[in-house]
């Protein structure tokens, strides 16, 4: 599959692959400093396109660093049959992809603007929730090894977008009552409560929180925030009207740190 190493300073020969992750220029800056001290010849991998351009399959950060330094680009042409999935795997050998890298890549390659990754990106930009929360709300699946693997493999399914939006809008509405509304662990605790077998009555919690704000304080974990939610949700209510939410992983699939 691999041919001999070639070299050039004609940077216009090369182009980035649209479906690749975005260039991280902080990483490029680090590479530049490293290359000034020790410039090892590590060829980038390219494939020739129908327009005669050389698309960078692996090594876009090294390319950018070498270009900014005015250095020679060493490259190897690989078979055109290398697909996007294989390109991601090659890239991970150099620097691990984040979940946002995968999201960016799938959005670029997904043809349907209403597809699951476009929807996931829209939801992420709108609500600014941590990745874990978005997986939970949109896919109705707690973020764990299986859900992360499915996301990386391009196999996510948006279960109920209107429901996810309603829940997200409810979480954001709590901004009126607490500065903790955007804290990852607090939001996760709310998601767990809404996913519980006896789901959280959102209007009841909002009213209770407005009257008992002092009972919500900064905690170290979602489990501790869930304790606060239970106290607020049931405060001054008759015993028969009280409801408590369970954070046990066995019962509701919660992934808690």
C-alpha contacts under 8 A as a table, 3 or more apart, distances in Angstrom:
res1	aa1	res2	aa2	distance
1	X	78	X	5.89
1	X	79	X	5.97
2	X	76	X	6.79
2	X	77	X	6.61
2	X	78	X	5.42
2	X	79	X	7.61
3	X	76	X	6.12
3	X	77	X	6.17
3	X	78	X	7.01
4	X	76	X	6.27
4	X	77	X	7.94
5	X	43	X	6.99
5	X	74	X	6.49
5	X	75	X	5.60
5	X	76	X	5.02
6	X	74	X	5.66
6	X	75	X	5.32
6	X	76	X	6.21
7	X	72	X	6.39
7	X	73	X	5.50
7	X	74	X	4.45
7	X	75	X	6.20
8	X	11	X	7.61
8	X	72	X	5.56
8	X	73	X	5.36
8	X	74	X	6.76
9	X	70	X	7.69
9	X	71	X	6.92
9	X	72	X	4.91
9	X	73	X	5.94
10	X	13	X	5.95
11	X	14	X	5.87
11	X	67	X	6.99
11	X	73	X	7.77
12	X	15	X	7.58
13	X	53	X	5.49
13	X	54	X	5.93
14	X	53	X	5.76
14	X	54	X	4.66
14	X	55	X	5.80
14	X	56	X	6.77
15	X	53	X	6.62
15	X	54	X	6.10
15	X	55	X	4.90
15	X	56	X	6.21
16	X	20	X	7.57
16	X	55	X	5.62
16	X	56	X	5.38
16	X	57	X	7.85
16	X	60	X	6.92
17	X	20	X	5.42
17	X	55	X	5.79
17	X	56	X	6.12
17	X	57	X	6.77
18	X	105	X	7.81
18	X	108	X	6.47
18	X	109	X	7.70
19	X	84	X	6.99
19	X	104	X	7.80
19	X	105	X	4.74
19	X	106	X	6.88
19	X	107	X	7.99
19	X	108	X	5.19
19	X	109	X	5.47
20	X	84	X	7.80
20	X	87	X	7.73
20	X	88	X	7.25
20	X	104	X	7.90
20	X	105	X	5.34
21	X	101	X	5.11
21	X	102	X	7.00
21	X	104	X	6.05
21	X	105	X	5.32
22	X	101	X	7.14
22	X	104	X	7.35
23	X	28	X	7.98
23	X	60	X	7.14
23	X	61	X	6.47
24	X	27	X	5.40
24	X	28	X	6.46
24	X	61	X	7.42
25	X	28	X	4.65
25	X	29	X	6.11
25	X	61	X	7.91
26	X	29	X	5.09
26	X	30	X	6.44
27	X	30	X	5.08
27	X	31	X	6.23
27	X	61	X	7.28
28	X	31	X	5.03
28	X	32	X	6.20
28	X	61	X	5.59
28	X	62	X	7.16
28	X	64	X	6.72
28	X	65	X	5.49
29	X	32	X	5.09
29	X	33	X	6.47
29	X	65	X	7.19
30	X	33	X	5.27
30	X	34	X	6.24
31	X	34	X	4.98
31	X	35	X	5.94
31	X	61	X	7.87
31	X	62	X	7.10
31	X	65	X	6.30
32	X	35	X	5.08
32	X	36	X	6.22
32	X	65	X	5.38
32	X	66	X	7.48
32	X	69	X	7.28
33	X	36	X	5.25
33	X	37	X	6.79
34	X	37	X	5.37
34	X	38	X	6.10
34	X	39	X	7.34
35	X	38	X	4.98
35	X	39	X	4.37
35	X	40	X	7.44
36	X	39	X	6.45
41	X	74	X	7.10
42	X	74	X	7.09
43	X	59	X	7.75
43	X	73	X	7.45
43	X	74	X	4.64
43	X	75	X	4.52
43	X	76	X	6.34
44	X	56	X	7.12
44	X	57	X	7.74
44	X	58	X	5.77
44	X	59	X	4.73
44	X	60	X	7.52
44	X	62	X	7.34
44	X	63	X	7.24
44	X	73	X	7.85
44	X	74	X	6.38
44	X	75	X	4.66
44	X	76	X	6.30
45	X	56	X	6.01
45	X	57	X	5.43
45	X	58	X	5.04
45	X	59	X	6.54
45	X	75	X	5.72
45	X	76	X	5.03
45	X	77	X	6.03
45	X	78	X	6.57
46	X	54	X	5.65
46	X	55	X	5.24
46	X	56	X	4.45
46	X	57	X	5.10
46	X	58	X	6.98
46	X	75	X	6.77
46	X	76	X	6.08
46	X	77	X	4.94
46	X	78	X	6.01
47	X	54	X	5.43
47	X	55	X	5.33
47	X	56	X	6.78
47	X	57	X	6.81
47	X	77	X	5.32
47	X	78	X	5.34
47	X	79	X	6.38
47	X	80	X	5.60
48	X	52	X	5.86
48	X	53	X	5.82
48	X	54	X	4.62
48	X	55	X	6.27
48	X	77	X	7.21
48	X	80	X	6.85
49	X	52	X	5.20
49	X	53	X	5.47
49	X	54	X	6.24
49	X	55	X	6.79
49	X	80	X	7.81
50	X	53	X	7.42
56	X	59	X	6.62
56	X	60	X	6.13
57	X	60	X	7.66
57	X	87	X	5.73
57	X	90	X	7.90
57	X	91	X	7.98
58	X	87	X	6.73
58	X	90	X	6.21
58	X	91	X	5.57
59	X	62	X	5.17
59	X	63	X	6.10
59	X	91	X	7.35
60	X	63	X	4.94
60	X	64	X	6.21
61	X	64	X	5.14
61	X	65	X	6.18
62	X	65	X	5.09
62	X	66	X	6.04
63	X	66	X	5.21
63	X	67	X	6.00
63	X	73	X	6.77
64	X	67	X	5.08
64	X	68	X	6.19
65	X	68	X	5.27
65	X	69	X	6.28
66	X	69	X	5.06
66	X	70	X	6.00
66	X	71	X	4.91
66	X	72	X	6.83
66	X	73	X	6.63
67	X	70	X	4.99
67	X	71	X	6.02
67	X	72	X	7.79
67	X	73	X	7.65
68	X	71	X	7.70
78	X	82	X	7.75
79	X	82	X	6.16
82	X	86	X	6.10
82	X	87	X	6.89
83	X	86	X	5.37
83	X	87	X	6.25
84	X	87	X	4.91
84	X	88	X	6.27
85	X	88	X	5.19
85	X	89	X	6.42
86	X	89	X	5.01
86	X	90	X	6.23
87	X	90	X	5.10
87	X	91	X	6.22
88	X	91	X	5.07
88	X	92	X	6.22
89	X	92	X	5.16
89	X	93	X	6.67
90	X	93	X	5.40
90	X	94	X	7.29
91	X	94	X	5.48
91	X	95	X	6.37
91	X	96	X	7.44
91	X	97	X	7.66
92	X	95	X	5.02
92	X	96	X	4.55
92	X	97	X	5.82
93	X	96	X	6.92
97	X	100	X	7.93
97	X	101	X	5.68
97	X	102	X	6.84
98	X	101	X	5.05
98	X	102	X	6.61
99	X	102	X	5.14
99	X	103	X	6.22
99	X	131	X	7.82
99	X	152	X	7.31
100	X	103	X	4.83
100	X	104	X	6.08
101	X	104	X	5.20
101	X	105	X	6.20
102	X	105	X	5.08
102	X	106	X	6.10
102	X	151	X	7.86
102	X	152	X	6.15
103	X	106	X	5.29
103	X	107	X	6.10
103	X	117	X	6.52
103	X	121	X	7.08
104	X	107	X	5.24
104	X	108	X	6.33
105	X	108	X	5.25
105	X	109	X	6.40
106	X	109	X	5.05
106	X	110	X	5.74
106	X	117	X	6.28
106	X	154	X	7.07
107	X	110	X	5.21
107	X	117	X	5.52
107	X	118	X	5.48
107	X	121	X	7.62
108	X	111	X	7.88
110	X	113	X	7.30
110	X	115	X	6.92
110	X	117	X	7.31
110	X	118	X	7.56
111	X	115	X	7.70
112	X	115	X	4.99
112	X	118	X	7.86
113	X	118	X	5.83
113	X	119	X	7.88
114	X	118	X	5.89
114	X	119	X	5.98
115	X	118	X	5.40
115	X	119	X	6.09
116	X	119	X	5.02
116	X	120	X	5.98
116	X	156	X	6.73
116	X	157	X	6.21
116	X	158	X	5.90
117	X	120	X	4.84
117	X	121	X	6.07
117	X	156	X	7.85
118	X	121	X	5.13
118	X	122	X	6.18
119	X	122	X	5.09
119	X	123	X	6.13
120	X	123	X	5.16
120	X	124	X	6.08
120	X	134	X	7.52
120	X	138	X	7.47
121	X	124	X	5.04
121	X	125	X	6.15
122	X	125	X	5.23
122	X	126	X	6.10
123	X	126	X	5.12
123	X	127	X	6.14
123	X	128	X	7.95
123	X	134	X	7.57
124	X	127	X	5.60
124	X	128	X	5.33
124	X	129	X	6.36
124	X	131	X	7.78
124	X	134	X	6.84
125	X	128	X	5.59
127	X	168	X	7.17
127	X	172	X	7.95
129	X	133	X	6.15
129	X	134	X	6.45
129	X	182	X	7.32
129	X	184	X	7.55
130	X	133	X	5.50
130	X	134	X	6.60
130	X	184	X	6.54
131	X	134	X	5.19
131	X	135	X	6.29
132	X	135	X	5.30
132	X	136	X	6.31
132	X	142	X	7.48
132	X	143	X	5.46
133	X	136	X	5.06
133	X	137	X	6.09
133	X	143	X	7.83
133	X	184	X	7.79
133	X	187	X	7.44
133	X	188	X	6.41
133	X	191	X	7.71
134	X	137	X	5.22
134	X	138	X	5.81
134	X	139	X	7.86
135	X	138	X	5.55
135	X	139	X	5.48
135	X	140	X	7.09
135	X	141	X	6.44
135	X	142	X	6.79
135	X	143	X	6.10
135	X	147	X	7.77
136	X	139	X	5.65
136	X	140	X	4.92
136	X	141	X	4.79
136	X	142	X	4.82
136	X	143	X	6.26
136	X	191	X	7.69
137	X	140	X	5.32
137	X	141	X	7.44
137	X	164	X	5.18
137	X	167	X	7.72
137	X	168	X	7.94
137	X	191	X	7.45
138	X	141	X	7.95
138	X	158	X	5.34
138	X	159	X	6.21
138	X	160	X	6.61
138	X	161	X	6.23
138	X	164	X	5.59
139	X	156	X	7.16
139	X	157	X	5.95
139	X	158	X	4.94
139	X	159	X	5.20
139	X	160	X	7.58
140	X	159	X	6.45
141	X	147	X	6.87
141	X	253	X	7.99
142	X	147	X	7.30
142	X	253	X	6.29
142	X	254	X	5.95
142	X	255	X	5.95
143	X	146	X	7.85
143	X	147	X	5.63
143	X	148	X	6.49
143	X	255	X	6.45
144	X	147	X	5.45
144	X	148	X	6.08
144	X	255	X	6.74
145	X	148	X	5.26
145	X	149	X	6.05
146	X	149	X	5.11
146	X	150	X	6.19
147	X	150	X	5.08
147	X	151	X	6.21
147	X	156	X	7.92
148	X	151	X	5.06
148	X	152	X	6.24
149	X	152	X	5.13
149	X	153	X	6.11
150	X	153	X	5.08
150	X	154	X	6.23
150	X	155	X	4.98
150	X	156	X	5.86
151	X	154	X	5.28
151	X	155	X	5.77
151	X	156	X	5.38
152	X	155	X	7.60
158	X	161	X	6.51
160	X	163	X	5.45
160	X	164	X	6.31
161	X	164	X	5.00
161	X	165	X	6.15
162	X	165	X	5.10
162	X	166	X	6.20
163	X	166	X	5.10
163	X	167	X	6.26
164	X	167	X	5.22
164	X	168	X	6.07
165	X	168	X	5.01
165	X	169	X	5.96
166	X	169	X	5.19
166	X	170	X	6.19
167	X	170	X	5.08
167	X	171	X	6.34
168	X	171	X	5.11
168	X	172	X	6.28
169	X	172	X	5.11
169	X	173	X	6.06
170	X	173	X	5.04
170	X	174	X	6.80
170	X	202	X	7.20
171	X	174	X	5.56
171	X	175	X	7.76
171	X	181	X	6.59
171	X	182	X	7.97
171	X	187	X	7.14
171	X	190	X	7.80
172	X	175	X	5.71
172	X	181	X	6.64
172	X	182	X	7.50
173	X	176	X	6.34
174	X	177	X	5.40
174	X	178	X	6.29
174	X	181	X	5.80
174	X	206	X	7.02
175	X	178	X	5.36
175	X	179	X	6.07
175	X	180	X	7.66
175	X	181	X	5.48
175	X	182	X	7.94
177	X	209	X	6.92
177	X	210	X	5.95
177	X	213	X	6.83
178	X	181	X	5.86
178	X	213	X	7.21
178	X	216	X	7.98
179	X	182	X	7.29
180	X	183	X	5.29
180	X	186	X	6.94
180	X	217	X	7.99
180	X	218	X	7.25
181	X	186	X	6.86
181	X	187	X	6.74
182	X	186	X	7.36
182	X	187	X	6.48
183	X	186	X	5.37
183	X	187	X	6.10
184	X	187	X	5.24
184	X	188	X	6.03
185	X	188	X	5.01
185	X	189	X	6.17
185	X	220	X	7.56
185	X	221	X	5.53
185	X	222	X	4.40
185	X	225	X	7.10
186	X	189	X	5.06
186	X	190	X	6.36
186	X	221	X	7.76
186	X	222	X	5.77
186	X	225	X	5.62
186	X	226	X	7.68
187	X	190	X	5.07
187	X	191	X	6.24
187	X	222	X	7.96
188	X	191	X	5.02
188	X	192	X	6.20
188	X	222	X	6.06
188	X	256	X	8.00
189	X	192	X	5.09
189	X	193	X	6.24
189	X	222	X	4.90
189	X	223	X	6.75
189	X	225	X	6.06
189	X	226	X	5.24
189	X	247	X	7.96
190	X	193	X	5.02
190	X	194	X	6.16
190	X	226	X	7.32
190	X	229	X	7.90
191	X	194	X	5.06
191	X	195	X	6.09
192	X	195	X	5.00
192	X	196	X	6.07
192	X	247	X	6.84
192	X	252	X	7.45
192	X	254	X	6.41
193	X	196	X	5.08
193	X	199	X	6.24
193	X	200	X	5.62
193	X	226	X	7.61
193	X	245	X	5.65
193	X	246	X	7.41
193	X	247	X	7.95
194	X	199	X	4.80
194	X	200	X	4.90
195	X	199	X	6.05
195	X	200	X	7.97
195	X	252	X	7.06
196	X	199	X	5.12
196	X	200	X	7.49
196	X	245	X	6.53
196	X	246	X	7.04
196	X	252	X	6.22
197	X	252	X	7.72
198	X	243	X	7.84
198	X	245	X	7.66
200	X	205	X	7.48
201	X	204	X	5.39
201	X	205	X	6.29
202	X	205	X	5.15
202	X	206	X	6.09
203	X	206	X	5.07
203	X	207	X	6.16
204	X	207	X	5.23
204	X	208	X	6.06
204	X	233	X	7.24
205	X	208	X	5.00
205	X	209	X	5.92
205	X	232	X	7.35
205	X	233	X	5.47
206	X	209	X	5.14
206	X	210	X	6.20
207	X	210	X	5.16
207	X	211	X	6.56
208	X	211	X	5.25
208	X	212	X	6.04
208	X	232	X	6.08
208	X	233	X	6.08
208	X	235	X	7.64
209	X	212	X	5.00
209	X	213	X	5.26
209	X	216	X	7.98
209	X	232	X	6.29
209	X	233	X	7.65
210	X	213	X	5.92
212	X	215	X	5.76
212	X	216	X	7.74
212	X	232	X	6.48
213	X	216	X	5.66
214	X	217	X	6.90
215	X	228	X	6.57
215	X	231	X	7.42
215	X	232	X	6.46
216	X	225	X	7.83
216	X	228	X	5.82
216	X	229	X	7.50
216	X	232	X	7.61
217	X	228	X	7.77
218	X	225	X	7.96
219	X	222	X	7.77
219	X	224	X	6.02
219	X	225	X	6.06
220	X	224	X	6.84
220	X	225	X	7.99
221	X	224	X	5.34
221	X	225	X	6.45
221	X	256	X	7.54
221	X	257	X	6.25
222	X	225	X	4.99
222	X	226	X	6.07
222	X	256	X	6.28
222	X	257	X	7.00
223	X	226	X	5.04
223	X	227	X	6.53
223	X	247	X	6.20
223	X	256	X	7.16
224	X	227	X	5.11
224	X	228	X	6.64
225	X	228	X	4.99
225	X	229	X	6.23
226	X	229	X	4.87
226	X	230	X	6.18
226	X	245	X	7.26
226	X	247	X	7.26
227	X	230	X	5.12
227	X	231	X	6.35
228	X	231	X	5.12
228	X	232	X	6.21
229	X	232	X	5.20
229	X	233	X	5.81
230	X	233	X	5.14
230	X	234	X	6.18
230	X	243	X	7.53
230	X	244	X	5.58
230	X	245	X	6.58
231	X	234	X	5.55
231	X	235	X	5.85
232	X	235	X	5.32
233	X	242	X	7.77
233	X	243	X	7.62
234	X	237	X	5.57
234	X	241	X	7.76
234	X	242	X	5.23
234	X	243	X	6.74
234	X	244	X	7.93
237	X	241	X	6.31
237	X	242	X	6.47
238	X	241	X	5.36
238	X	242	X	6.61
239	X	242	X	5.35
246	X	251	X	7.64
246	X	252	X	7.82
247	X	251	X	7.83
247	X	252	X	7.27
247	X	254	X	6.51
248	X	251	X	5.69
248	X	252	X	6.68
248	X	253	X	7.62
248	X	254	X	6.80
249	X	252	X	5.66
249	X	253	X	4.70
249	X	254	X	4.74
249	X	255	X	6.63
249	X	256	X	7.97
250	X	253	X	5.96
250	X	254	X	7.88
